[in-house]
Amino acid sequence: MFLTDTIGGAIWKITPQGDISTWASDPLLVGTLPPGPLGFPIGANGIVFDAAGENVYVANTDKARIMMIPVNADGSAGTAEVFVEDPAKLGGPDGITFGADGYLYVAVVGSDSVVKIAPDGEITALAQGGPLQNPSDVGFGTRADSGTLYAANFAAFRLLGLVPGIPNPAILTIEN
């Protein structure tokens, strides 16, 4: 299992036996310092392996970027690189997943949107604004609904009063 350390800007590996180690630590995974309005940096966040298991993709929420980290033959982390960065279209990436089409799907918590990113890095908005409220994660269904993209409303910015409106935590479907 691989987990992101959002505040510390790292990726941890947890073995089936429960051993925990730092798998990757890189300045590209660190959030903004000094931290923003929440009082702590929000760096490495959403994480997903590509279909071949050759690369790990990680969202950096504060930096509006998705990083790619190659997986070395021995399973260790290669050198992190920026896959795509775009504050206008990707401001606040959070949860990420790959679709069967090879595109990366991203919940953009900072702009109430869900986008998809082509293998060449082109970003396309799928949904933006209501009813989305700070979507924090995306995922495809299984079996009969494997083509359905779901998004989870975090609604935290409204809950904390950082954005006006009534918080509406929810699971929504997004047209692809």
C-alpha positions as CSV (number, residue, x, y, z in Angstrom):
1,M,0.0,0.0,0.0
2,F,1.2,3.5,-0.8
3,L,0.0,6.6,1.1
4,T,0.8,10.2,0.6
5,D,2.0,12.4,3.4
6,T,0.3,15.7,2.5
7,I,1.9,17.9,5.1
8,G,5.4,16.3,4.9
9,G,5.5,16.0,1.1
10,A,6.3,12.3,0.8
11,I,5.0,8.9,-0.1
12,W,5.0,6.1,2.4
13,K,5.0,2.4,1.6
14,I,3.3,-0.1,3.9
15,T,4.0,-3.8,3.4
16,P,1.5,-6.5,4.1
17,Q,3.5,-7.2,7.3
18,G,2.9,-3.6,8.5
19,D,6.4,-2.3,7.9
20,I,6.3,1.4,7.0
21,S,9.0,3.2,5.1
22,T,9.4,6.4,3.0
23,W,9.1,5.3,-0.6
24,A,9.6,8.8,-2.1
25,S,10.5,12.2,-0.7
26,D,11.1,15.1,-3.1
27,P,10.7,18.9,-3.1
28,L,8.1,18.5,-5.9
29,L,5.8,16.7,-3.4
30,V,6.0,19.5,-0.8
31,G,3.1,22.1,-0.5
32,T,3.4,25.8,-0.2
33,L,5.6,27.2,2.6
34,P,4.6,29.3,4.4
35,P,1.2,27.4,4.4
36,G,-2.0,28.8,3.0
37,P,-5.3,29.6,4.8
38,L,-5.7,26.2,6.4
39,G,-2.4,26.7,8.3
40,F,-0.5,23.7,6.9
41,P,1.0,22.9,3.5
42,I,-1.1,20.7,1.3
43,G,1.4,18.9,-0.9
44,A,1.3,15.3,-2.0
45,N,-2.3,14.2,-2.1
46,G,-4.1,11.9,-4.6
47,I,-2.0,9.0,-5.8
48,V,-2.5,6.3,-8.5
49,F,-0.4,3.8,-10.4
50,D,-0.7,3.7,-14.2
51,A,-2.2,0.6,-15.7
52,A,1.2,-1.0,-16.3
53,G,2.4,-0.2,-12.8
54,E,5.4,1.6,-14.2
55,N,4.7,5.0,-12.9
56,V,3.0,6.6,-9.9
57,Y,1.1,9.8,-10.4
58,V,0.7,12.2,-7.4
59,A,-1.3,15.4,-7.1
60,N,0.3,18.4,-5.3
61,T,-2.7,20.4,-4.2
62,D,-1.0,23.6,-3.3
63,K,1.1,23.7,-6.4
64,A,-1.6,22.9,-9.0
65,R,0.5,20.1,-10.4
66,I,0.5,16.3,-11.1
67,M,3.9,14.6,-10.7
68,M,5.0,11.3,-12.2
69,I,7.4,9.1,-10.4
70,P,8.8,6.1,-12.3
71,V,8.9,2.8,-10.5
72,N,12.4,1.3,-10.7
73,A,12.9,-2.4,-11.5
74,D,13.6,-3.1,-7.8
75,G,10.3,-1.3,-6.8
76,S,12.1,1.8,-5.5
77,A,11.1,5.3,-6.6
78,G,12.7,6.9,-9.5
79,T,13.2,10.6,-9.9
80,A,10.0,12.7,-9.6
81,E,9.1,15.0,-12.5
82,V,6.2,17.4,-13.2
83,F,3.7,15.7,-15.6
84,V,1.4,18.7,-15.8
85,E,1.1,22.0,-14.0
86,D,-1.6,24.6,-14.6
87,P,-2.9,26.9,-11.9
88,A,-5.8,28.1,-14.1
89,K,-7.2,24.6,-14.9
90,L,-5.8,22.5,-12.1
91,G,-6.0,24.8,-9.1
92,G,-6.1,22.4,-6.1
93,P,-5.9,18.9,-7.5
94,D,-6.9,16.3,-4.9
95,G,-8.0,12.7,-5.7
96,I,-6.9,11.1,-9.0
97,T,-7.7,8.0,-10.9
98,F,-7.0,6.5,-14.4
99,G,-9.9,5.6,-16.7
100,A,-9.8,2.7,-19.1
101,D,-9.2,5.3,-21.8
102,G,-5.7,6.0,-20.4
103,Y,-6.7,9.5,-19.3
104,L,-6.1,10.8,-15.8
105,Y,-9.2,12.0,-14.0
106,V,-8.8,14.6,-11.3
107,A,-11.0,16.1,-8.5
108,V,-10.0,19.8,-8.3
109,V,-11.0,20.8,-4.8
110,G,-9.9,24.4,-5.3
111,S,-12.2,25.2,-8.2
112,D,-15.3,22.9,-7.7
113,S,-14.4,20.9,-10.8
114,V,-13.5,17.6,-12.3
115,V,-11.0,17.5,-15.2
116,K,-9.4,14.8,-17.3
117,I,-5.8,14.9,-18.5
118,A,-4.7,13.3,-21.7
119,P,-1.5,11.3,-21.9
120,D,0.1,14.4,-23.6
121,G,-0.9,16.6,-20.7
122,E,-3.9,18.4,-22.3
123,I,-6.5,19.3,-19.6
124,T,-10.2,19.2,-20.3
125,A,-12.9,20.3,-17.9
126,L,-15.6,17.6,-17.5
127,A,-17.8,19.4,-14.8
128,Q,-17.5,22.7,-12.9
129,G,-19.6,24.5,-10.3
130,G,-22.8,23.3,-8.7
131,P,-23.5,20.7,-7.6
132,L,-19.8,20.1,-7.1
133,Q,-18.4,21.5,-3.8
134,N,-14.7,21.0,-3.4
135,P,-14.6,17.5,-4.9
136,S,-11.9,15.6,-3.1
137,D,-11.9,12.2,-4.9
138,V,-12.9,10.5,-8.1
139,G,-13.3,6.9,-9.1
140,F,-14.9,4.7,-11.6
141,G,-17.6,2.2,-10.8
142,T,-17.1,-1.6,-11.2
143,R,-18.8,-4.2,-13.3
144,A,-22.0,-2.8,-14.9
145,D,-21.1,0.8,-14.0
146,S,-17.4,0.6,-14.8
147,G,-17.8,3.6,-17.3
148,T,-19.4,5.8,-14.6
149,L,-17.2,8.4,-13.0
150,Y,-18.1,9.3,-9.4
151,A,-16.9,12.3,-7.5
152,A,-17.0,12.9,-3.7
153,N,-17.9,16.4,-2.5
154,F,-15.7,17.4,0.3
155,A,-17.6,20.7,0.8
156,A,-14.9,21.7,3.4
157,F,-14.4,25.3,2.2
158,R,-18.1,26.0,2.7
159,L,-18.1,24.2,6.1
160,L,-15.1,26.3,7.2
161,G,-16.7,29.5,5.9
162,L,-13.9,30.1,3.3
163,V,-16.5,30.0,0.5
164,P,-20.1,31.2,0.9
165,G,-22.9,28.6,0.7
166,I,-24.4,25.7,2.5
167,P,-22.1,22.6,2.6
168,N,-23.4,19.7,0.6
169,P,-21.2,16.6,1.1
170,A,-22.3,14.1,-1.6
171,I,-21.3,11.5,-4.1
172,L,-22.1,12.6,-7.7
173,T,-21.8,11.1,-11.1
174,I,-19.9,13.0,-13.7
175,E,-20.5,12.6,-17.5
176,N,-17.4,11.7,-19.3
